[in-house]
Amino acid sequence: MTDGTIVFIVVTLVTITDIGIALYMRSRAAAMDNGDVASDSGSADGLRRTATMLLAFAPLMWLVMTLFSFGIIPSGLDPVQF
């Protein structure tokens, strides 16, 4: 495995995890709005803003790191080879 392959796999797993956390935060904010969950962990608006930020920037981070991993943007990594 090249360095680019390892970076690509790790960044993909982190992106999937970030999206999962963002979806959980959205559902938690909706539950707080409905009164099902106590709001001891913060405000629903704050959770919603953080989730939106994760949903917006996680795919962008994945795209940039994928370009690095495949050698499209030159870096010190060995590109992914098939």
C-alpha positions, 0 to 999 in steps of 0.5 A: 500500500502506498502512502496515498492509499493509506491517507485516502482510507483514513480520510474516507473513514473520518468523513463518514464518521463526521457525517454520522456525528452530524446526523446524530446532532441533528436528531438530538437538536430535533428531540430537544425542540420537541422536548423529548431530551433535556437541554443540559448539553447546550442549545438546539441551535448550537447543535444544528449549526455545528452539524451544518458545519460538519455536513458542509466541510467534511465532503470538502475535506475529503475532496481535497485529500482525495486530490492529494492522495491520487496525485492530482495536487502535487504533494510528498505522498506516493499516489494511489496505484491500482 
